[in-house]
Each structure stands twice: as C-alpha cells, then as structure tokens.
Amino acid sequence: MSEPEVIWHAEKSRNFLADLQAFCRSLDHYEISIDLRDDASTQVELTPEGYRLHPSSGPGRFTCPECGARTFEVVEGSLDGRSVLGLACRQCETYGLLFPQGL
C-alpha cells in the first residue's frame, strides 16, 4: 500500500465558498455534487484498499491537518485511476485533497 498524501489549504478566508470555488478552478478538472438534504457528518478511515466513509466517530480516522478534527464534507473522485477525496473541515473551514493511495 502506498502512503496517503495530502494537499491542504489552511489559510483562513472570510468567504469560505468563494475561496473553495477559486481552489476548484485551479484544478484541471473537477465535478462537485453536494447533497444539501443531509447534514450528517462524515469521517474518513484509511484502509489498505483505499478508504471508507463513516457517519459516526471511531478510532483511527483521518484528522484535519490544521485543527485535528475528524468531521468533513467529502467529495469523492479519481485521478489516473486512483481515489482522491476533496475534504472540507467542518470545524475550522480549511480544505484540501486526500490521496488515500498516494499520488
């Protein structure tokens, strides 16, 4: 298993949505689907196969590199056949990309 890699944007912004949109525009390709009907929190567990998403807390879950929180808004995708997760921390409003199997 490759080591997970993280690209994280920790600079605080007054307008989180506008900042997130600017970050997405800097990517070559992106597609976002947000379900506004569900306010449930999501936690990410890294596994040898990649990752699992969980609605509740548990040991060994991925933590925010900025504040250590474990609850995120999650966007799933792929890059060159490998999983990539877009994560936005619900506590400190920083965000970034998690490559569970490395770049």
TIVO-2410 file (N, C-alpha, C; in nm, 3 decimals):
# residues 103
REC num residu      c1      c2      c3 atome chaine
REC   1      M   0.083  -0.118   0.000     N      A
REC   1      M   0.000   0.000   0.000    CA      A
REC   1      M   0.088   0.124   0.000     C      A
REC   2      S   0.059   0.218  -0.087     N      A
REC   2      S   0.129   0.346  -0.089    CA      A
REC   2      S   0.085   0.431   0.028     C      A
REC   3      E   0.171   0.520   0.069     N      A
REC   3      E   0.138   0.611   0.177    CA      A
REC   3      E   0.039   0.717   0.128     C      A
REC   4      P  -0.060   0.751   0.210     N      A
REC   4      P  -0.153   0.857   0.172    CA      A
REC   4      P  -0.080   0.990   0.161     C      A
REC   5      E  -0.127   1.075   0.071     N      A
REC   5      E  -0.070   1.208   0.055    CA      A
REC   5      E  -0.181   1.311   0.067     C      A
REC   6      V  -0.145   1.428   0.121     N      A
REC   6      V  -0.243   1.533   0.147    CA      A
REC   6      V  -0.192   1.664   0.088     C      A
REC   7      I  -0.280   1.734   0.018     N      A
REC   7      I  -0.257   1.872  -0.024    CA      A
REC   7      I  -0.363   1.954   0.048     C      A
REC   8      W  -0.321   2.042   0.139     N      A
REC   8      W  -0.417   2.109   0.227    CA      A
REC   8      W  -0.403   2.261   0.217     C      A
REC   9      H  -0.515   2.330   0.209     N      A
REC   9      H  -0.519   2.476   0.206    CA      A
REC   9      H  -0.565   2.522   0.344     C      A
REC  10      A  -0.472   2.571   0.425     N      A
REC  10      A  -0.503   2.603   0.563    CA      A
REC  10      A  -0.524   2.753   0.587     C      A
REC  11      E  -0.503   2.836   0.484     N      A
REC  11      E  -0.521   2.979   0.502    CA      A
REC  11      E  -0.669   3.011   0.523     C      A
REC  12      K  -0.699   3.087   0.628     N      A
REC  12      K  -0.838   3.121   0.660    CA      A
REC  12      K  -0.891   3.224   0.560     C      A
REC  13      S  -1.020   3.218   0.536     N      A
REC  13      S  -1.085   3.311   0.443    CA      A
REC  13      S  -1.213   3.362   0.505     C      A
REC  14      R  -1.250   3.482   0.469     N      A
REC  14      R  -1.377   3.537   0.518    CA      A
REC  14      R  -1.495   3.481   0.440     C      A
REC  15      N  -1.472   3.438   0.316     N      A
REC  15      N  -1.579   3.385   0.233    CA      A
REC  15      N  -1.540   3.243   0.191     C      A
REC  16      F  -1.575   3.147   0.274     N      A
REC  16      F  -1.533   3.009   0.254    CA      A
REC  16      F  -1.575   2.954   0.118     C      A
REC  17      L  -1.700   2.978   0.076     N      A
REC  17      L  -1.748   2.924  -0.050    CA      A
REC  17      L  -1.672   2.984  -0.169     C      A
REC  18      A  -1.650   3.113  -0.170     N      A
REC  18      A  -1.576   3.176  -0.280    CA      A
REC  18      A  -1.432   3.125  -0.285     C      A
REC  19      D  -1.371   3.107  -0.168     N      A
REC  19      D  -1.235   3.056  -0.162    CA      A
REC  19      D  -1.228   2.913  -0.214     C      A
REC  20      L  -1.326   2.830  -0.176     N      A
REC  20      L  -1.332   2.692  -0.222    CA      A
REC  20      L  -1.352   2.686  -0.374     C      A
REC  21      Q  -1.437   2.774  -0.428     N      A
REC  21      Q  -1.458   2.778  -0.572    CA      A
REC  21      Q  -1.329   2.817  -0.646     C      A
REC  22      A  -1.254   2.911  -0.592     N      A
REC  22      A  -1.127   2.951  -0.654    CA      A
REC  22      A  -1.028   2.834  -0.653     C      A
REC  23      F  -1.025   2.758  -0.543     N      A
REC  23      F  -0.937   2.641  -0.535    CA      A
REC  23      F  -0.976   2.539  -0.642     C      A
REC  24      C  -1.106   2.513  -0.659     N      A
REC  24      C  -1.153   2.416  -0.758    CA      A
REC  24      C  -1.120   2.462  -0.899     C      A
REC  25      R  -1.130   2.593  -0.927     N      A
REC  25      R  -1.098   2.644  -1.060    CA      A
REC  25      R  -0.950   2.624  -1.093     C      A
REC  26      S  -0.865   2.613  -0.991     N      A
REC  26      S  -0.723   2.593  -1.017    CA      A
REC  26      S  -0.690   2.450  -1.058     C      A
REC  27      L  -0.784   2.357  -1.041     N      A
REC  27      L  -0.764   2.218  -1.080    CA      A
REC  27      L  -0.793   2.202  -1.229     C      A
REC  28      D  -0.732   2.103  -1.292     N      A
REC  28      D  -0.754   2.079  -1.435    CA      A
REC  28      D  -0.898   2.037  -1.464     C      A
REC  29      H  -0.954   1.956  -1.378     N      A
REC  29      H  -1.090   1.907  -1.397    CA      A
REC  29      H  -1.152   1.879  -1.262     C      A
REC  30      Y  -1.275   1.918  -1.244     N      A
REC  30      Y  -1.344   1.884  -1.121    CA      A
REC  30      Y  -1.493   1.875  -1.146     C      A
REC  31      E  -1.559   1.800  -1.064     N      A
REC  31      E  -1.704   1.788  -1.067    CA      A
REC  31      E  -1.750   1.775  -0.923     C      A
REC  32      I  -1.844   1.858  -0.885     N      A
REC  32      I  -1.889   1.859  -0.746    CA      A
REC  32      I  -2.037   1.826  -0.740     C      A
REC  33      S  -2.071   1.738  -0.650     N      A
REC  33      S  -2.211   1.705  -0.623    CA      A
REC  33      S  -2.230   1.715  -0.472     C      A
REC  34      I  -2.315   1.807  -0.431     N      A
REC  34      I  -2.338   1.829  -0.288    CA      A
REC  34      I  -2.483   1.799  -0.256     C      A
REC  35      D  -2.504   1.716  -0.155     N      A
REC  35      D  -2.639   1.682  -0.109    CA      A
REC  35      D  -2.672   1.771   0.010     C      A
REC  36      L  -2.751   1.875  -0.013     N      A
REC  36      L  -2.785   1.969   0.093    CA      A
REC  36      L  -2.895   1.918   0.184     C      A
REC  37      R  -2.954   1.804   0.152     N      A
REC  37      R  -3.061   1.749   0.234    CA      A
REC  37      R  -3.009   1.681   0.359     C      A
REC  38      D  -2.884   1.643   0.361     N      A
REC  38      D  -2.829   1.565   0.471    CA      A
REC  38      D  -2.720   1.644   0.541     C      A
REC  39      D  -2.740   1.673   0.669     N      A
REC  39      D  -2.641   1.749   0.745    CA      A
REC  39      D  -2.552   1.656   0.828     C      A
REC  40      A  -2.553   1.528   0.797     N      A
REC  40      A  -2.475   1.431   0.874    CA      A
REC  40      A  -2.326   1.454   0.852     C      A
REC  41      S  -2.249   1.433   0.956     N      A
REC  41      S  -2.105   1.445   0.946    CA      A
REC  41      S  -2.046   1.318   0.887     C      A
REC  42      T  -1.929   1.331   0.828     N      A
REC  42      T  -1.861   1.217   0.768    CA      A
REC  42      T  -1.718   1.210   0.819     C      A
REC  43      Q  -1.675   1.090   0.850     N      A
REC  43      Q  -1.537   1.067   0.889    CA      A
REC  43      Q  -1.473   0.970   0.790     C      A
REC  44      V  -1.340   0.982   0.773     N      A
REC  44      V  -1.268   0.904   0.673    CA      A
REC  44      V  -1.172   0.808   0.743     C      A
REC  45      E  -1.185   0.681   0.710     N      A
REC  45      E  -1.092   0.579   0.760    CA      A
REC  45      E  -1.006   0.533   0.643     C      A
REC  46      L  -0.874   0.543   0.658     N      A
REC  46      L  -0.782   0.494   0.555    CA      A
REC  46      L  -0.762   0.344   0.576     C      A
REC  47      T  -0.776   0.268   0.468     N      A
REC  47      T  -0.764   0.122   0.474    CA      A
REC  47      T  -0.660   0.077   0.373     C      A
REC  48      P  -0.614  -0.048   0.380     N      A
REC  48      P  -0.520  -0.099   0.279    CA      A
REC  48      P  -0.578  -0.093   0.138     C      A
REC  49      E  -0.709  -0.103   0.125     N      A
REC  49      E  -0.775  -0.098  -0.006    CA      A
REC  49      E  -0.798   0.045  -0.054     C      A
REC  50      G  -0.787   0.143   0.034     N      A
REC  50      G  -0.813   0.283  -0.002    CA      A
REC  50      G  -0.873   0.359   0.115     C      A
REC  51      Y  -1.007   0.361   0.124     N      A
REC  51      Y  -1.072   0.434   0.232    CA      A
REC  51      Y  -1.215   0.385   0.250     C      A
REC  52      R  -1.272   0.421   0.365     N      A
REC  52      R  -1.414   0.401   0.393    CA      A
REC  52      R  -1.467   0.529   0.455     C      A
REC  53      L  -1.591   0.562   0.424     N      A
REC  53      L  -1.657   0.678   0.485    CA      A
REC  53      L  -1.752   0.629   0.593     C      A
REC  54      H  -1.753   0.699   0.706     N      A
REC  54      H  -1.835   0.660   0.821    CA      A
REC  54      H  -1.917   0.779   0.870     C      A
REC  55      P  -2.041   0.756   0.909     N      A
REC  55      P  -2.124   0.865   0.961    CA      A
REC  55      P  -2.100   0.894   1.109     C      A
REC  56      S  -2.025   0.810   1.178     N      A
REC  56      S  -2.004   0.831   1.321    CA      A
REC  56      S  -1.855   0.818   1.355     C      A
REC  57      S  -1.822   0.859   1.477     N      A
REC  57      S  -1.682   0.860   1.517    CA      A
REC  57      S  -1.629   0.720   1.546     C      A
REC  58      G  -1.499   0.708   1.539     N      A
REC  58      G  -1.432   0.581   1.565    CA      A
REC  58      G  -1.282   0.600   1.568     C      A
REC  59      P  -1.210   0.500   1.614     N      A
REC  59      P  -1.064   0.513   1.624    CA      A
REC  59      P  -0.997   0.509   1.486     C      A
REC  60      G  -0.882   0.574   1.476     N      A
REC  60      G  -0.800   0.565   1.356    CA      A
REC  60      G  -0.852   0.642   1.236     C      A
REC  61      R  -0.939   0.737   1.255     N      A
REC  61      R  -0.994   0.815   1.143    CA      A
REC  61      R  -0.899   0.930   1.107     C      A
REC  62      F  -0.905   0.972   0.981     N      A
REC  62      F  -0.822   1.082   0.932    CA      A
REC  62      F  -0.857   1.210   1.009     C      A
REC  63      T  -0.754   1.287   1.044     N      A
REC  63      T  -0.776   1.413   1.115    CA      A
REC  63      T  -0.735   1.532   1.030     C      A
REC  64      C  -0.801   1.643   1.052     N      A
REC  64      C  -0.769   1.768   0.982    CA      A
REC  64      C  -0.625   1.807   1.014     C      A
REC  65      P  -0.542   1.835   0.912     N      A
REC  65      P  -0.404   1.876   0.937    CA      A
REC  65      P  -0.394   2.010   1.010     C      A
REC  66      E  -0.499   2.090   1.005     N      A
REC  66      E  -0.497   2.222   1.068    CA      A
REC  66      E  -0.541   2.219   1.215     C      A
REC  67      C  -0.655   2.154   1.244     N      A
REC  67      C  -0.711   2.162   1.379    CA      A
REC  67      C  -0.728   2.026   1.448     C      A
REC  68      G  -0.710   1.916   1.375     N      A
REC  68      G  -0.722   1.783   1.434    CA      A
REC  68      G  -0.863   1.728   1.439     C      A
REC  69      A  -0.961   1.800   1.387     N      A
REC  69      A  -1.098   1.750   1.385    CA      A
REC  69      A  -1.109   1.630   1.290     C      A
REC  70      R  -1.214   1.552   1.304     N      A
REC  70      R  -1.232   1.431   1.222    CA      A
REC  70      R  -1.358   1.435   1.135     C      A
REC  71      T  -1.428   1.546   1.134     N      A
REC  71      T  -1.555   1.556   1.063    CA      A
REC  71      T  -1.540   1.645   0.940     C      A
REC  72      F  -1.579   1.593   0.824     N      A
REC  72      F  -1.558   1.663   0.697    CA      A
REC  72      F  -1.682   1.659   0.609     C      A
REC  73      E  -1.688   1.754   0.519     N      A
REC  73      E  -1.772   1.744   0.400    CA      A
REC  73      E  -1.682   1.674   0.299     C      A
REC  74      V  -1.733   1.574   0.228     N      A
REC  74      V  -1.649   1.489   0.144    CA      A
REC  74      V  -1.700   1.488   0.000     C      A
REC  75      V  -1.607   1.505  -0.094     N      A
REC  75      V  -1.635   1.488  -0.236    CA      A
REC  75      V  -1.543   1.377  -0.285     C      A
REC  76      E  -1.600   1.272  -0.343     N      A
REC  76      E  -1.521   1.159  -0.392    CA      A
REC  76      E  -1.491   1.175  -0.540     C      A
REC  77      G  -1.371   1.134  -0.580     N      A
REC  77      G  -1.333   1.140  -0.720    CA      A
REC  77      G  -1.218   1.046  -0.749     C      A
REC  78      S  -1.161   1.061  -0.868     N      A
REC  78      S  -1.045   0.979  -0.905    CA      A
REC  78      S  -0.952   1.060  -0.993     C      A
REC  79      L  -0.827   1.022  -0.991     N      A
REC  79      L  -0.725   1.084  -1.074    CA      A
REC  79      L  -0.632   0.973  -1.119     C      A
REC  80      D  -0.622   0.955  -1.250     N      A
REC  80      D  -0.539   0.848  -1.307    CA      A
REC  80      D  -0.570   0.712  -1.247     C      A
REC  81      G  -0.698   0.685  -1.225     N      A
REC  81      G  -0.742   0.556  -1.175    CA      A
REC  81      G  -0.728   0.537  -1.025     C      A
REC  82      R  -0.682   0.637  -0.953     N      A
REC  82      R  -0.667   0.628  -0.808    CA      A
REC  82      R  -0.769   0.719  -0.740     C      A
REC  83      S  -0.813   0.677  -0.624     N      A
REC  83      S  -0.910   0.755  -0.548    CA      A
REC  83      S  -0.850   0.887  -0.499     C      A
REC  84      V  -0.933   0.989  -0.499     N      A
REC  84      V  -0.898   1.118  -0.439    CA      A
REC  84      V  -1.022   1.171  -0.370     C      A
REC  85      L  -1.002   1.226  -0.252     N      A
REC  85      L  -1.112   1.283  -0.176    CA      A
REC  85      L  -1.090   1.433  -0.158     C      A
REC  86      G  -1.191   1.510  -0.186     N      A
REC  86      G  -1.192   1.651  -0.152    CA      A
REC  86      G  -1.254   1.663  -0.014     C      A
REC  87      L  -1.182   1.722   0.080     N      A
REC  87      L  -1.231   1.731   0.218    CA      A
REC  87      L  -1.238   1.876   0.262     C      A
REC  88      A  -1.347   1.913   0.326     N      A
REC  88      A  -1.362   2.044   0.388    CA      A
REC  88      A  -1.390   2.020   0.536     C      A
REC  89      C  -1.304   2.070   0.621     N      A
REC  89      C  -1.319   2.051   0.765    CA      A
REC  89      C  -1.438   2.131   0.815     C      A
REC  90      R  -1.526   2.064   0.886     N      A
REC  90      R  -1.646   2.130   0.938    CA      A
REC  90      R  -1.616   2.216   1.059     C      A
REC  91      Q  -1.500   2.197   1.121     N      A
REC  91      Q  -1.468   2.274   1.241    CA      A
REC  91      Q  -1.396   2.405   1.209     C      A
REC  92      C  -1.288   2.398   1.130     N      A
REC  92      C  -1.206   2.518   1.107    CA      A
REC  92      C  -1.220   2.575   0.966     C      A
REC  93      E  -1.299   2.511   0.881     N      A
REC  93      E  -1.325   2.557   0.744    CA      A
REC  93      E  -1.199   2.568   0.659     C      A
REC  94      T  -1.104   2.477   0.679     N      A
REC  94      T  -0.994   2.462   0.586    CA      A
REC  94      T  -1.028   2.343   0.498     C      A
REC  95      Y  -0.955   2.323   0.391     N      A
REC  95      Y  -0.991   2.217   0.297    CA      A
REC  95      Y  -0.870   2.171   0.219     C      A
REC  96      G  -0.887   2.059   0.150     N      A
REC  96      G  -0.778   2.008   0.068    CA      A
REC  96      G  -0.813   1.877   0.002     C      A
REC  97      L  -0.711   1.813  -0.050     N      A
REC  97      L  -0.726   1.687  -0.121    CA      A
REC  97      L  -0.651   1.578  -0.046     C      A
REC  98      L  -0.713   1.462  -0.036     N      A
REC  98      L  -0.652   1.345   0.025    CA      A
REC  98      L  -0.643   1.236  -0.081     C      A
REC  99      F  -0.522   1.189  -0.105     N      A
REC  99      F  -0.498   1.078  -0.197    CA      A
REC  99      F  -0.470   0.955  -0.112     C      A
REC 100      P  -0.570   0.871  -0.082     N      A
REC 100      P  -0.551   0.758   0.009    CA      A
REC 100      P  -0.440   0.662  -0.032     C      A
REC 101      Q  -0.416   0.646  -0.162     N      A
REC 101      Q  -0.313   0.554  -0.211    CA      A
REC 101      Q  -0.194   0.629  -0.270     C      A
REC 102      G  -0.177   0.752  -0.231     N      A
REC 102      G  -0.067   0.834  -0.281    CA      A
REC 102      G  -0.099   0.891  -0.418     C      A
REC 103      L  -0.009   0.979  -0.465     N      A
REC 103      L  -0.025   1.041  -0.597    CA      A
REC 103      L   0.023   0.949  -0.706     C      A
***
